Amino acid sequence: MLQYALLFLVIAIVAGVLGFGGIAGTASGIAQILFFLFLAFLVISLIIGLFRRAS
C-alpha cells in the first residue's frame, strides 16, 4: 500500500511540473489518503503486537 502512495506522489510531482494542476491535485490527494491509511495500519499492528507480547 505504501508503494501506491509513493506512486501517486510521483505522478502528482510529474503532473505538477508539466502544469496539469487538476491531475496533480487528485494524485496528491490519493497519495495523502493512502499514506495516512498505511500509517493507521502501522499503528494498529504495533498496538496488537504489544498486546500479544505482553500476554
C-alpha distance matrix in Angstrom:
0.0 3.8 5.3 5.2 6.6 8.9 9.9 11.0 12.6 14.5 15.5 16.8 18.7 20.3 21.2 22.7 24.7 26.0 27.0 24.9 24.5 23.2 20.4 19.5 19.5 17.4 14.7 15.0 14.8 11.6 10.0 11.8 10.8 7.0 8.1 10.5 8.6 6.6 10.2 11.8 10.1 11.2 14.6 15.1 14.5 16.9 19.4 19.4 19.9 22.8 24.4 24.3 25.8 28.5 29.8
3.8 0.0 3.8 5.4 5.0 6.3 8.5 10.0 10.5 12.4 14.2 15.2 16.6 18.5 19.9 20.9 22.7 24.4 25.5 23.9 23.4 22.7 20.0 18.4 18.6 17.2 14.1 13.7 14.2 11.7 8.9 10.5 10.7 7.1 6.5 9.7 9.1 6.4 9.1 11.8 10.8 10.8 14.2 15.5 15.0 16.6 19.4 20.1 20.1 22.6 24.8 24.9 25.9 28.6 30.3
5.3 3.8 0.0 3.8 5.4 5.1 6.0 8.7 9.7 10.5 12.2 14.1 15.3 16.5 18.1 19.7 21.2 22.6 24.1 22.5 22.6 22.0 18.9 17.5 18.5 17.0 13.5 13.9 15.0 12.3 9.7 12.3 12.8 9.3 9.4 12.9 12.4 10.1 12.8 15.5 14.4 14.4 17.9 19.1 18.3 20.0 22.9 23.3 23.2 25.9 28.1 27.9 28.8 31.7 33.3
5.2 5.4 3.8 0.0 3.8 5.4 4.9 6.2 8.4 9.8 10.4 12.1 14.2 15.3 16.2 18.0 19.9 20.9 22.1 20.0 20.1 19.0 15.9 15.0 15.8 13.8 10.5 11.4 12.2 9.0 7.3 10.4 10.5 7.3 8.7 12.1 11.3 10.2 13.3 15.4 14.7 15.6 18.8 19.7 19.5 21.5 24.1 24.4 24.9 27.6 29.4 29.4 30.7 33.4 34.9
6.6 5.0 5.4 3.8 0.0 3.8 5.4 5.3 6.1 8.7 9.9 10.5 12.4 14.3 15.2 16.3 18.4 20.0 20.8 19.0 18.4 17.7 15.0 13.4 13.7 12.3 9.1 8.8 9.7 7.3 4.3 7.0 8.0 5.3 5.7 9.3 9.6 8.7 11.1 13.6 13.8 14.4 17.1 18.6 18.9 20.5 22.9 23.9 24.4 26.7 28.7 29.2 30.3 32.7 34.5
8.9 6.3 5.1 5.4 3.8 0.0 3.8 5.5 4.9 6.2 8.6 9.7 10.5 12.3 14.1 15.1 16.6 18.4 19.8 18.5 18.4 18.3 15.5 13.4 14.5 13.8 10.2 9.8 11.9 10.1 6.7 9.4 11.3 9.0 8.3 12.1 13.0 11.4 13.2 16.3 16.4 16.2 19.1 21.0 20.9 22.1 24.9 25.9 26.0 28.2 30.6 30.9 31.6 34.2 36.2
9.9 8.5 6.0 4.9 5.4 3.8 0.0 3.8 5.4 5.2 6.3 8.6 10.0 10.7 12.2 14.1 15.5 16.6 18.2 16.6 17.2 16.8 13.5 12.2 13.9 12.7 9.0 9.9 12.2 10.0 7.7 11.2 12.7 10.4 11.0 14.7 15.0 13.9 16.3 19.0 18.7 19.1 22.2 23.7 23.4 25.0 27.8 28.5 28.7 31.1 33.3 33.4 34.4 37.1 38.8
11.0 10.0 8.7 6.2 5.3 5.5 3.8 0.0 3.8 5.4 4.9 6.0 8.6 9.8 10.2 11.9 14.1 15.1 16.0 14.0 14.0 13.4 10.3 9.0 10.3 9.0 5.2 6.4 8.6 6.7 5.1 8.7 10.3 9.1 10.1 13.4 14.0 13.9 16.1 18.4 18.8 19.6 22.3 23.7 24.1 25.8 28.1 29.1 29.7 32.0 33.9 34.4 35.6 38.0 39.8
12.6 10.5 9.7 8.4 6.1 4.9 5.4 3.8 0.0 3.8 5.4 5.0 6.2 8.7 9.8 10.4 12.4 14.3 15.2 14.0 13.6 13.9 11.3 8.7 10.0 10.1 6.6 5.8 8.9 8.4 5.5 8.1 10.9 10.1 9.8 13.1 14.6 14.2 15.6 18.5 19.3 19.5 21.9 23.9 24.4 25.5 27.9 29.3 29.7 31.7 33.9 34.7 35.5 37.8 39.9
14.5 12.4 10.5 9.8 8.7 6.2 5.2 5.4 3.8 0.0 3.8 5.4 5.1 6.1 8.5 9.7 10.6 12.3 14.1 13.4 14.0 14.7 11.8 9.4 11.9 12.2 8.6 8.7 12.1 11.5 9.1 11.9 14.6 13.4 13.2 16.7 18.0 17.2 18.8 21.8 22.3 22.2 24.9 26.9 27.0 28.1 30.8 32.0 32.1 34.2 36.6 37.1 37.8 40.3 42.4
15.5 14.2 12.2 10.4 9.9 8.6 6.3 4.9 5.4 3.8 0.0 3.8 5.5 5.2 6.0 8.4 9.9 10.5 12.1 10.5 11.5 11.8 8.5 7.0 10.0 9.7 6.4 8.0 11.2 10.4 9.3 12.5 14.6 13.9 14.6 17.8 18.8 18.6 20.5 23.1 23.6 24.2 26.8 28.5 28.8 30.2 32.7 33.8 34.2 36.4 38.6 39.0 40.0 42.5 44.4
16.8 15.2 14.1 12.1 10.5 9.7 8.6 6.0 5.0 5.4 3.8 0.0 3.8 5.5 5.1 5.9 8.6 9.9 10.3 8.9 8.8 9.5 7.0 4.1 6.8 7.7 5.0 5.3 8.9 9.4 8.4 10.7 13.3 13.6 13.9 16.7 18.2 18.5 20.0 22.4 23.6 24.1 26.3 28.2 28.9 30.2 32.4 33.8 34.4 36.3 38.5 39.3 40.3 42.5 44.5
18.7 16.6 15.3 14.2 12.4 10.5 10.0 8.6 6.2 5.1 5.5 3.8 0.0 3.8 5.5 5.0 6.2 8.7 9.9 9.9 10.1 12.0 9.9 6.8 9.5 11.2 8.8 8.1 11.9 12.7 11.0 12.9 16.0 16.1 15.7 18.5 20.5 20.3 21.4 24.2 25.4 25.4 27.6 29.9 30.4 31.2 33.7 35.3 35.6 37.4 39.8 40.6 41.3 43.5 45.8
20.3 18.5 16.5 15.3 14.3 12.3 10.7 9.8 8.7 6.1 5.2 5.5 3.8 0.0 3.8 5.4 5.2 6.2 8.6 8.8 10.4 12.3 9.8 7.7 11.3 12.5 10.1 10.8 14.4 14.7 13.4 15.9 18.7 18.4 18.5 21.6 23.1 22.8 24.3 27.1 27.9 28.1 30.5 32.6 32.9 34.0 36.6 37.9 38.2 40.1 42.5 43.1 43.8 46.2 48.4
21.2 19.9 18.1 16.2 15.2 14.1 12.2 10.2 9.8 8.5 6.0 5.1 5.5 3.8 0.0 3.8 5.5 5.1 6.1 5.1 7.0 8.7 6.4 5.0 8.8 10.1 8.7 9.8 13.0 13.7 13.4 15.7 18.1 18.4 19.0 21.7 23.2 23.5 25.1 27.5 28.6 29.2 31.4 33.2 33.9 35.2 37.5 38.8 39.4 41.4 43.6 44.3 45.3 47.5 49.5
22.7 20.9 19.7 18.0 16.3 15.1 14.1 11.9 10.4 9.7 8.4 5.9 5.0 5.4 3.8 0.0 3.8 5.4 5.1 5.7 5.9 8.8 8.0 5.3 8.2 10.7 9.9 9.6 12.9 14.5 13.9 15.4 18.3 19.1 19.2 21.6 23.6 24.0 25.0 27.5 29.0 29.4 31.3 33.4 34.4 35.3 37.5 39.2 39.8 41.4 43.7 44.7 45.5 47.6 49.8
24.7 22.7 21.2 19.9 18.4 16.6 15.5 14.1 12.4 10.6 9.9 8.6 6.2 5.2 5.5 3.8 0.0 3.8 5.4 7.7 9.0 12.2 11.2 8.9 12.0 14.4 13.1 12.9 16.4 17.8 16.8 18.4 21.5 21.9 21.7 24.4 26.4 26.4 27.4 30.2 31.5 31.6 33.6 35.9 36.6 37.4 39.8 41.5 41.8 43.5 45.9 46.8 47.4 49.6 51.9
26.0 24.4 22.6 20.9 20.0 18.4 16.6 15.1 14.3 12.3 10.5 9.9 8.7 6.2 5.1 5.4 3.8 0.0 3.8 5.9 8.6 11.4 10.3 9.3 12.7 14.5 13.7 14.4 17.6 18.7 18.3 20.3 23.0 23.4 23.7 26.4 28.1 28.3 29.7 32.3 33.4 33.8 36.0 38.0 38.6 39.7 42.1 43.6 44.0 45.9 48.2 48.9 49.7 52.0 54.1
27.0 25.5 24.1 22.1 20.8 19.8 18.2 16.0 15.2 14.1 12.1 10.3 9.9 8.6 6.1 5.1 5.4 3.8 0.0 3.8 5.7 8.9 9.1 8.3 10.9 13.3 13.4 13.9 16.6 18.3 18.4 19.9 22.4 23.4 23.9 26.2 28.0 28.7 29.8 32.2 33.6 34.2 36.1 38.1 39.1 40.2 42.3 43.9 44.6 46.4 48.5 49.5 50.4 52.5 54.6
24.9 23.9 22.5 20.0 19.0 18.5 16.6 14.0 14.0 13.4 10.5 8.9 9.9 8.8 5.1 5.7 7.7 5.9 3.8 0.0 3.8 5.7 5.6 6.1 8.6 10.2 10.7 12.0 14.3 15.6 16.3 18.1 20.1 21.2 22.2 24.4 25.8 26.8 28.2 30.3 31.6 32.6 34.5 36.2 37.3 38.7 40.7 42.0 43.0 44.8 46.8 47.7 48.9 51.0 52.9
24.5 23.4 22.6 20.1 18.4 18.4 17.2 14.0 13.6 14.0 11.5 8.8 10.1 10.4 7.0 5.9 9.0 8.6 5.7 3.8 0.0 3.8 5.6 5.1 6.0 8.6 9.9 10.3 12.1 14.2 15.2 16.2 18.3 19.9 20.7 22.4 24.2 25.5 26.6 28.5 30.2 31.2 32.8 34.5 36.0 37.2 38.9 40.5 41.6 43.3 45.2 46.4 47.6 49.4 51.4
23.2 22.7 22.0 19.0 17.7 18.3 16.8 13.4 13.9 14.7 11.8 9.5 12.0 12.3 8.7 8.8 12.2 11.4 8.9 5.7 3.8 0.0 3.8 5.4 5.2 6.2 8.6 9.8 10.6 12.4 14.2 15.3 16.7 18.5 19.9 21.4 22.7 24.3 25.8 27.2 28.8 30.3 31.9 33.2 34.8 36.3 37.9 39.2 40.6 42.4 44.0 45.2 46.6 48.5 50.2
20.4 20.0 18.9 15.9 15.0 15.5 13.5 10.3 11.3 11.8 8.5 7.0 9.9 9.8 6.4 8.0 11.2 10.3 9.1 5.6 5.6 3.8 0.0 3.8 5.4 5.2 6.1 8.4 9.8 10.6 12.1 14.1 15.4 16.5 18.1 20.1 21.1 22.4 24.2 25.8 27.0 28.4 30.4 31.7 32.9 34.5 36.3 37.5 38.7 40.7 42.4 43.3 44.7 46.8 48.5
19.5 18.4 17.5 15.0 13.4 13.4 12.2 9.0 8.7 9.4 7.0 4.1 6.8 7.7 5.0 5.3 8.9 9.3 8.3 6.1 5.1 5.4 3.8 0.0 3.8 5.5 5.2 5.9 8.5 9.9 10.4 12.0 14.2 15.3 16.2 18.3 19.8 20.8 22.2 24.2 25.7 26.6 28.5 30.2 31.3 32.7 34.6 36.0 37.0 38.8 40.7 41.8 43.0 45.0 46.9
19.5 18.6 18.5 15.8 13.7 14.5 13.9 10.3 10.0 11.9 10.0 6.8 9.5 11.3 8.8 8.2 12.0 12.7 10.9 8.6 6.0 5.2 5.4 3.8 0.0 3.8 5.6 5.1 6.1 8.7 9.9 10.4 12.3 14.3 15.2 16.6 18.3 19.9 20.9 22.6 24.4 25.6 27.1 28.7 30.2 31.6 33.1 34.7 36.0 37.6 39.3 40.6 42.0 43.7 45.6
17.4 17.2 17.0 13.8 12.3 13.8 12.7 9.0 10.1 12.2 9.7 7.7 11.2 12.5 10.1 10.7 14.4 14.5 13.3 10.2 8.6 6.2 5.2 5.5 3.8 0.0 3.8 5.4 5.1 6.3 8.6 9.9 10.7 12.4 14.2 15.6 16.6 18.3 20.0 21.3 22.7 24.4 26.0 27.2 28.7 30.4 31.9 33.1 34.6 36.5 38.0 39.1 40.7 42.5 44.2
14.7 14.1 13.5 10.5 9.1 10.2 9.0 5.2 6.6 8.6 6.4 5.0 8.8 10.1 8.7 9.9 13.1 13.7 13.4 10.7 9.9 8.6 6.1 5.2 5.6 3.8 0.0 3.8 5.4 5.1 6.1 8.6 9.9 10.6 12.1 14.4 15.3 16.3 18.2 20.0 21.1 22.4 24.4 25.8 26.8 28.5 30.4 31.5 32.6 34.7 36.4 37.3 38.7 40.8 42.5
15.0 13.7 13.9 11.4 8.8 9.8 9.9 6.4 5.8 8.7 8.0 5.3 8.1 10.8 9.8 9.6 12.9 14.4 13.9 12.0 10.3 9.8 8.4 5.9 5.1 5.4 3.8 0.0 3.8 5.5 5.1 6.1 8.7 9.9 10.4 12.4 14.2 15.2 16.4 18.4 20.0 20.9 22.6 24.4 25.7 26.9 28.7 30.3 31.3 33.0 34.9 36.1 37.3 39.2 41.2
14.8 14.2 15.0 12.2 9.7 11.9 12.2 8.6 8.9 12.1 11.2 8.9 11.9 14.4 13.0 12.9 16.4 17.6 16.6 14.3 12.1 10.6 9.8 8.5 6.1 5.1 5.4 3.8 0.0 3.8 5.4 5.1 6.2 8.6 9.8 10.8 12.3 14.2 15.3 16.6 18.5 20.0 21.3 22.7 24.4 25.9 27.3 28.8 30.2 31.9 33.4 34.8 36.2 37.9 39.7
11.6 11.7 12.3 9.0 7.3 10.1 10.0 6.7 8.4 11.5 10.4 9.4 12.7 14.7 13.7 14.5 17.8 18.7 18.3 15.6 14.2 12.4 10.6 9.9 8.7 6.3 5.1 5.5 3.8 0.0 3.8 5.4 5.2 6.2 8.5 10.1 10.5 12.2 14.2 15.4 16.5 18.3 20.1 21.1 22.5 24.4 25.9 27.0 28.4 30.4 31.9 32.9 34.5 36.4 38.0
10.0 8.9 9.7 7.3 4.3 6.7 7.7 5.1 5.5 9.1 9.3 8.4 11.0 13.4 13.4 13.9 16.8 18.3 18.4 16.3 15.2 14.2 12.1 10.4 9.9 8.6 6.1 5.1 5.4 3.8 0.0 3.8 5.5 5.2 6.0 8.7 9.8 10.4 12.1 14.2 15.3 16.3 18.4 20.0 21.0 22.5 24.4 25.7 26.7 28.6 30.5 31.4 32.7 34.7 36.6
11.8 10.5 12.3 10.4 7.0 9.4 11.2 8.7 8.1 11.9 12.5 10.7 12.9 15.9 15.7 15.4 18.4 20.3 19.9 18.1 16.2 15.3 14.1 12.0 10.4 9.9 8.6 6.1 5.1 5.4 3.8 0.0 3.8 5.5 5.1 6.3 8.5 9.9 10.5 12.3 14.3 15.3 16.6 18.4 20.0 21.1 22.7 24.4 25.7 27.2 29.0 30.3 31.6 33.3 35.3
10.8 10.7 12.8 10.5 8.0 11.3 12.7 10.3 10.9 14.6 14.6 13.3 16.0 18.7 18.1 18.3 21.5 23.0 22.4 20.1 18.3 16.7 15.4 14.2 12.3 10.7 9.9 8.7 6.2 5.2 5.5 3.8 0.0 3.8 5.5 5.4 6.1 8.6 9.9 10.6 12.4 14.2 15.5 16.6 18.4 20.1 21.3 22.6 24.3 26.0 27.3 28.7 30.3 32.0 33.6
7.0 7.1 9.3 7.3 5.3 9.0 10.4 9.1 10.1 13.4 13.9 13.6 16.1 18.4 18.4 19.1 21.9 23.4 23.4 21.2 19.9 18.5 16.5 15.3 14.3 12.4 10.6 9.9 8.6 6.2 5.2 5.5 3.8 0.0 3.8 5.5 5.0 6.1 8.5 9.8 10.5 12.2 14.3 15.3 16.4 18.3 20.0 21.0 22.3 24.4 25.9 26.8 28.4 30.4 32.0
8.1 6.5 9.4 8.7 5.7 8.3 11.0 10.1 9.8 13.2 14.6 13.9 15.7 18.5 19.0 19.2 21.7 23.7 23.9 22.2 20.7 19.9 18.1 16.2 15.2 14.2 12.1 10.4 9.8 8.5 6.0 5.1 5.5 3.8 0.0 3.8 5.4 5.1 6.1 8.7 9.9 10.5 12.4 14.3 15.3 16.5 18.5 20.0 20.9 22.7 24.6 25.7 26.9 28.8 30.8
10.5 9.7 12.9 12.1 9.3 12.1 14.7 13.4 13.1 16.7 17.8 16.7 18.5 21.6 21.7 21.6 24.4 26.4 26.2 24.4 22.4 21.4 20.1 18.3 16.6 15.6 14.4 12.4 10.8 10.1 8.7 6.3 5.4 5.5 3.8 0.0 3.8 5.3 4.8 6.1 8.6 9.6 10.5 12.2 14.1 15.2 16.5 18.3 19.7 21.1 22.8 24.3 25.6 27.2 29.1
8.6 9.1 12.4 11.3 9.6 13.0 15.0 14.0 14.6 18.0 18.8 18.2 20.5 23.1 23.2 23.6 26.4 28.1 28.0 25.8 24.2 22.7 21.1 19.8 18.3 16.6 15.3 14.2 12.3 10.5 9.8 8.5 6.1 5.0 5.4 3.8 0.0 3.8 5.4 5.1 6.3 8.7 10.0 10.6 12.3 14.3 15.5 16.6 18.3 20.2 21.4 22.6 24.3 26.1 27.6
6.6 6.4 10.1 10.2 8.7 11.4 13.9 13.9 14.2 17.2 18.6 18.5 20.3 22.8 23.5 24.0 26.4 28.3 28.7 26.8 25.5 24.3 22.4 20.8 19.9 18.3 16.3 15.2 14.2 12.2 10.4 9.9 8.6 6.1 5.1 5.3 3.8 0.0 3.8 5.4 5.1 6.2 8.8 9.9 10.5 12.3 14.4 15.3 16.3 18.5 20.2 21.0 22.4 24.5 26.2
10.2 9.1 12.8 13.3 11.1 13.2 16.3 16.1 15.6 18.8 20.5 20.0 21.4 24.3 25.1 25.0 27.4 29.7 29.8 28.2 26.6 25.8 24.2 22.2 20.9 20.0 18.2 16.4 15.3 14.2 12.1 10.5 9.9 8.5 6.1 4.8 5.4 3.8 0.0 3.8 5.4 5.0 6.3 8.7 9.9 10.6 12.5 14.3 15.3 16.7 18.7 20.1 21.1 22.8 24.9
11.8 11.8 15.5 15.4 13.6 16.3 19.0 18.4 18.5 21.8 23.1 22.4 24.2 27.1 27.5 27.5 30.2 32.3 32.2 30.3 28.5 27.2 25.8 24.2 22.6 21.3 20.0 18.4 16.6 15.4 14.2 12.3 10.6 9.8 8.7 6.1 5.1 5.4 3.8 0.0 3.8 5.4 5.2 6.2 8.6 9.9 10.7 12.3 14.2 15.5 16.8 18.4 20.0 21.4 23.2
10.1 10.8 14.4 14.7 13.8 16.4 18.7 18.8 19.3 22.3 23.6 23.6 25.4 27.9 28.6 29.0 31.5 33.4 33.6 31.6 30.2 28.8 27.0 25.7 24.4 22.7 21.1 20.0 18.5 16.5 15.3 14.3 12.4 10.5 9.9 8.6 6.3 5.1 5.4 3.8 0.0 3.8 5.5 5.1 6.1 8.5 9.9 10.5 12.0 14.2 15.4 16.3 18.1 20.0 21.5
11.2 10.8 14.4 15.6 14.4 16.2 19.1 19.6 19.5 22.2 24.2 24.1 25.4 28.1 29.2 29.4 31.6 33.8 34.2 32.6 31.2 30.3 28.4 26.6 25.6 24.4 22.4 20.9 20.0 18.3 16.3 15.3 14.2 12.2 10.5 9.6 8.7 6.2 5.0 5.4 3.8 0.0 3.8 5.5 5.2 6.2 8.7 10.0 10.5 12.4 14.4 15.3 16.4 18.5 20.4
14.6 14.2 17.9 18.8 17.1 19.1 22.2 22.3 21.9 24.9 26.8 26.3 27.6 30.5 31.4 31.3 33.6 36.0 36.1 34.5 32.8 31.9 30.4 28.5 27.1 26.0 24.4 22.6 21.3 20.1 18.4 16.6 15.5 14.3 12.4 10.5 10.0 8.8 6.3 5.2 5.5 3.8 0.0 3.8 5.5 5.1 6.2 8.6 9.8 10.7 12.5 14.3 15.4 16.7 18.9
15.1 15.5 19.1 19.7 18.6 21.0 23.7 23.7 23.9 26.9 28.5 28.2 29.9 32.6 33.2 33.4 35.9 38.0 38.1 36.2 34.5 33.2 31.7 30.2 28.7 27.2 25.8 24.4 22.7 21.1 20.0 18.4 16.6 15.3 14.3 12.2 10.6 9.9 8.7 6.2 5.1 5.5 3.8 0.0 3.8 5.4 5.2 6.2 8.5 10.0 10.8 12.4 14.3 15.6 17.1
14.5 15.0 18.3 19.5 18.9 20.9 23.4 24.1 24.4 27.0 28.8 28.9 30.4 32.9 33.9 34.4 36.6 38.6 39.1 37.3 36.0 34.8 32.9 31.3 30.2 28.7 26.8 25.7 24.4 22.5 21.0 20.0 18.4 16.4 15.3 14.1 12.3 10.5 9.9 8.6 6.1 5.2 5.5 3.8 0.0 3.8 5.4 5.1 6.0 8.6 9.9 10.4 12.1 14.2 15.7
16.9 16.6 20.0 21.5 20.5 22.1 25.0 25.8 25.5 28.1 30.2 30.2 31.2 34.0 35.2 35.3 37.4 39.7 40.2 38.7 37.2 36.3 34.5 32.7 31.6 30.4 28.5 26.9 25.9 24.4 22.5 21.1 20.1 18.3 16.5 15.2 14.3 12.3 10.6 9.9 8.5 6.2 5.1 5.4 3.8 0.0 3.8 5.5 5.0 6.2 8.7 9.9 10.5 12.3 14.6
19.4 19.4 22.9 24.1 22.9 24.9 27.8 28.1 27.9 30.8 32.7 32.4 33.7 36.6 37.5 37.5 39.8 42.1 42.3 40.7 38.9 37.9 36.3 34.6 33.1 31.9 30.4 28.7 27.3 25.9 24.4 22.7 21.3 20.0 18.5 16.5 15.5 14.4 12.5 10.7 9.9 8.7 6.2 5.2 5.4 3.8 0.0 3.8 5.4 5.1 6.4 8.7 10.0 10.8 12.8
19.4 20.1 23.3 24.4 23.9 25.9 28.5 29.1 29.3 32.0 33.8 33.8 35.3 37.9 38.8 39.2 41.5 43.6 43.9 42.0 40.5 39.2 37.5 36.0 34.7 33.1 31.5 30.3 28.8 27.0 25.7 24.4 22.6 21.0 20.0 18.3 16.6 15.3 14.3 12.3 10.5 10.0 8.6 6.2 5.1 5.5 3.8 0.0 3.8 5.5 5.2 6.2 8.6 10.0 11.0
19.9 20.1 23.2 24.9 24.4 26.0 28.7 29.7 29.7 32.1 34.2 34.4 35.6 38.2 39.4 39.8 41.8 44.0 44.6 43.0 41.6 40.6 38.7 37.0 36.0 34.6 32.6 31.3 30.2 28.4 26.7 25.7 24.3 22.3 20.9 19.7 18.3 16.3 15.3 14.2 12.0 10.5 9.8 8.5 6.0 5.0 5.4 3.8 0.0 3.8 5.5 5.1 6.1 8.6 10.2
22.8 22.6 25.9 27.6 26.7 28.2 31.1 32.0 31.7 34.2 36.4 36.3 37.4 40.1 41.4 41.4 43.5 45.9 46.4 44.8 43.3 42.4 40.7 38.8 37.6 36.5 34.7 33.0 31.9 30.4 28.6 27.2 26.0 24.4 22.7 21.1 20.2 18.5 16.7 15.5 14.2 12.4 10.7 10.0 8.6 6.2 5.1 5.5 3.8 0.0 3.8 5.5 5.2 6.2 8.9
24.4 24.8 28.1 29.4 28.7 30.6 33.3 33.9 33.9 36.6 38.6 38.5 39.8 42.5 43.6 43.7 45.9 48.2 48.5 46.8 45.2 44.0 42.4 40.7 39.3 38.0 36.4 34.9 33.4 31.9 30.5 29.0 27.3 25.9 24.6 22.8 21.4 20.2 18.7 16.8 15.4 14.4 12.5 10.8 9.9 8.7 6.4 5.2 5.5 3.8 0.0 3.8 5.5 5.2 6.5
24.3 24.9 27.9 29.4 29.2 30.9 33.4 34.4 34.7 37.1 39.0 39.3 40.6 43.1 44.3 44.7 46.8 48.9 49.5 47.7 46.4 45.2 43.3 41.8 40.6 39.1 37.3 36.1 34.8 32.9 31.4 30.3 28.7 26.8 25.7 24.3 22.6 21.0 20.1 18.4 16.3 15.3 14.3 12.4 10.4 9.9 8.7 6.2 5.1 5.5 3.8 0.0 3.8 5.5 5.5
25.8 25.9 28.8 30.7 30.3 31.6 34.4 35.6 35.5 37.8 40.0 40.3 41.3 43.8 45.3 45.5 47.4 49.7 50.4 48.9 47.6 46.6 44.7 43.0 42.0 40.7 38.7 37.3 36.2 34.5 32.7 31.6 30.3 28.4 26.9 25.6 24.3 22.4 21.1 20.0 18.1 16.4 15.4 14.3 12.1 10.5 10.0 8.6 6.1 5.2 5.5 3.8 0.0 3.8 5.6
28.5 28.6 31.7 33.4 32.7 34.2 37.1 38.0 37.8 40.3 42.5 42.5 43.5 46.2 47.5 47.6 49.6 52.0 52.5 51.0 49.4 48.5 46.8 45.0 43.7 42.5 40.8 39.2 37.9 36.4 34.7 33.3 32.0 30.4 28.8 27.2 26.1 24.5 22.8 21.4 20.0 18.5 16.7 15.6 14.2 12.3 10.8 10.0 8.6 6.2 5.2 5.5 3.8 0.0 3.8
29.8 30.3 33.3 34.9 34.5 36.2 38.8 39.8 39.9 42.4 44.4 44.5 45.8 48.4 49.5 49.8 51.9 54.1 54.6 52.9 51.4 50.2 48.5 46.9 45.6 44.2 42.5 41.2 39.7 38.0 36.6 35.3 33.6 32.0 30.8 29.1 27.6 26.2 24.9 23.2 21.5 20.4 18.9 17.1 15.7 14.6 12.8 11.0 10.2 8.9 6.5 5.5 5.6 3.8 0.0
